[in-house]
Structure formats: C-alpha cells, structure tokens
Amino acid sequence: MTQREWADERVHAESPRLTVITLSKGNQSVRKKDYNYIDMVRPLEDGSLEVLYQGTEKGRQDKHLLDAIDNSHPFKVYYREKRFSFKELGIATDVTIHTPRSDGQRLVIRLVIRNVVNRLVPQYSDGFEFARYKRDVMIHAGVLGREGNQQLLMKNNSLFNGFWSTV
C-alpha cells in the first residue's frame, strides 16, 4: 500500500472536516418539484472512479462546495438509484472545479475516488419515512449518531440537500 493509499483510507477516521456528497440517478421529486440530475460516475483505466457532481440550479450552496475544495477537504461520496439505499463509493481527495458557474450553467465539480469501496450503506433508520436513506448516509458518514443527534457541525442541515459540508 502506498503512502497516498494509506492516507486516503485514514482520512475519514481522522478528519473532523469533510464534505458528504449524495448522488441519485434519474428524476427525483422533492416538495412537488421534479429534478433531473445529470451527475455522472464512470470508471477510469486505473480502477478509480471519476464523479461529476452538478450543483443546484440557483447555486445558493456553491460557496460551501468551493470552500471545501479550497481547504482540501475529503469528500465522502454516496450513490443510489431512485428509491433504493445508497452505496458508499469511497472518499475523494482529488477534487477540482470541472465547470464554473455561469449564466445558465450550474457549477460542476470533478471528484476522483482512488480507493473504491462500493458497499451498501446499512439501514439505521427503520421507522423513518422522511429522507430515511439520506439519514442512513449521515449516520454512516459520522455526521449523525444512531439516535439522530448531530456529531459534526455542518453548514447545511436539510436532508433535501445533495451535499453537506463542515466548512
């Protein structure tokens, strides 16, 4: 195991600063509004994954993503198909701006996950209907305790968001 691989493995256990990204394939309906996400996950030749994550339409939370990139935060990345549990893809430490926000263009960031995990997130939130899969992700990532108490202070607390950051 190389030094970089070791550091990538340990970053989630030792860093209180992180950003959690959730990707969902396909159309999502939230608060009676439909969203079509064009996030992309593709394998690279070396076995790692490249993820293109698209920011929100209005970009109100872009600052948190940009601050996390500027501060070299690790990004925990989770993926799912609509109506199913999330899978943890892994931790991205190679994160850059792919497409800056401009008129009519959402911010797109590029994340590379070198040590791909690709394992199903356990279901911790039995009995919860509201955003239960995202709640499971937040417990798995260490942001929430199993009882739902906040373990890490995040800048955005809504489970409707596609990402959360300690920046």
C-alpha positions in Angstrom: 0.0 0.0 0.0 1.4 3.4 -1.0 1.5 6.4 1.3 -1.2 8.1 -0.7 -3.5 5.0 -0.5 -2.9 4.8 3.3 -3.7 8.5 3.7 -6.9 8.1 1.5 -8.0 5.2 3.7 -7.4 7.0 7.0 -8.8 10.4 6.1 -12.4 9.6 7.1 -11.3 8.4 10.5 -9.0 11.2 11.4 -10.5 14.3 9.8 -13.4 16.2 11.5 -13.6 18.3 8.3 -15.4 16.7 5.4 -18.0 17.1 2.8 -20.6 14.4 2.1 -22.0 14.1 -1.4 -25.1 12.1 -2.3 -25.8 11.3 -6.0 -29.1 9.9 -7.2 -29.6 8.6 -10.7 -32.6 9.8 -12.6 -35.5 12.1 -11.9 -36.3 13.0 -8.2 -39.4 14.7 -6.9 -38.9 16.9 -3.9 -41.6 19.1 -2.4 -43.7 18.7 -5.6 -40.8 19.8 -7.8 -39.1 17.5 -10.3 -35.3 17.5 -10.6 -33.3 15.7 -13.3 -29.8 15.2 -12.1 -27.1 14.7 -14.7 -24.4 13.6 -12.2 -22.1 11.1 -13.7 -20.0 8.2 -12.3 -17.6 6.4 -14.6 -14.7 4.0 -14.1 -11.1 5.1 -15.0 -8.5 2.8 -16.5 -6.6 2.6 -13.2 -9.6 1.2 -11.4 -10.6 4.5 -9.7 -13.9 6.3 -10.3 -14.5 9.8 -11.7 -17.6 11.6 -10.5 -19.0 14.7 -12.0 -21.3 16.4 -9.4 -23.6 19.1 -10.6 -24.5 21.9 -8.2 -28.0 23.3 -7.7 -30.0 25.4 -10.1 -29.7 28.6 -8.1 -26.3 27.9 -6.5 -27.1 29.1 -3.0 -24.8 26.4 -1.5 -22.0 26.7 -4.1 -19.8 28.6 -1.6 -19.7 25.6 0.7 -18.5 23.3 -2.1 -15.9 25.8 -3.3 -14.6 26.4 0.3 -14.3 22.6 0.8 -12.3 22.3 -2.4 -10.1 25.3 -1.5 -9.5 23.8 2.0 -8.7 20.3 0.6 -11.5 18.6 2.5 -12.1 14.9 1.9 -15.4 14.2 0.1 -17.3 11.1 1.1 -19.3 10.1 -2.0 -22.5 8.1 -1.9 -24.6 6.9 -4.9 -28.0 5.3 -5.4 -30.7 4.7 -7.9 -34.1 6.2 -7.2 -35.9 4.7 -4.2 -33.1 2.4 -3.1 -30.4 2.6 -0.4 -27.2 4.4 -1.1 -23.9 2.8 -1.7 -20.7 4.3 -0.4 -18.4 4.8 -3.4 -15.4 6.0 -1.3 -13.5 9.1 -0.4 -12.4 11.6 -3.0 -9.3 13.7 -2.1 -8.7 14.7 -5.7 -11.5 17.3 -6.2 -11.4 20.1 -8.7 -13.8 22.5 -10.5 -14.8 20.9 -13.8 -17.2 23.7 -15.0 -17.5 27.0 -13.1 -21.0 28.5 -12.6 -22.0 31.0 -15.2 -25.3 32.3 -16.7 -27.4 29.2 -17.4 -24.7 26.8 -16.3 -24.5 25.1 -13.0 -21.3 24.5 -11.1 -19.9 21.1 -11.8 -17.1 19.6 -9.7 -14.9 16.6 -10.6 -14.1 14.1 -7.9 -11.7 11.2 -8.3 -12.1 8.2 -5.9 -8.8 6.2 -5.9 -9.8 3.5 -3.3 -13.3 2.5 -4.4 -15.4 0.9 -1.7 -18.7 0.4 -3.5 -20.6 -1.1 -0.5 -24.2 -0.8 0.6 -24.9 1.6 3.4 -26.6 -0.2 6.3 -30.1 0.7 7.2 -30.0 2.5 10.5 -33.3 4.5 10.2 -36.0 1.8 10.3 -39.3 3.5 11.0 -38.4 6.8 9.4 -40.2 7.7 6.2 -38.8 11.2 5.6 -35.4 11.0 3.9 -34.5 7.8 5.5 -31.8 6.8 3.0 -30.0 10.1 3.4 -30.3 9.8 7.1 -28.6 6.4 6.8 -25.8 8.1 4.9 -25.4 10.8 7.5 -25.1 8.2 10.3 -22.7 6.1 8.2 -20.5 9.2 7.4 -20.4 10.0 11.1 -22.3 13.3 10.9 -25.3 11.9 12.9 -25.3 9.4 15.7 -27.7 6.4 15.5 -30.2 8.3 17.6 -30.1 11.3 15.2 -28.0 13.6 17.3 -25.5 15.7 15.4 -21.9 14.5 15.8 -20.3 17.0 13.4 -21.4 20.6 12.9 -22.5 21.0 9.3 -23.2 24.2 7.4 -26.4 23.0 5.8 -28.7 20.7 7.8 -31.6 19.9 5.4 -31.8 16.3 4.3 -33.2 17.7 1.0 -29.7 18.9 0.1 -27.4 16.8 -2.1 -24.3 17.6 0.0 -23.3 18.7 3.5 -20.0 20.3 4.5 -18.2 21.3 7.7 -16.9 24.4 6.0 
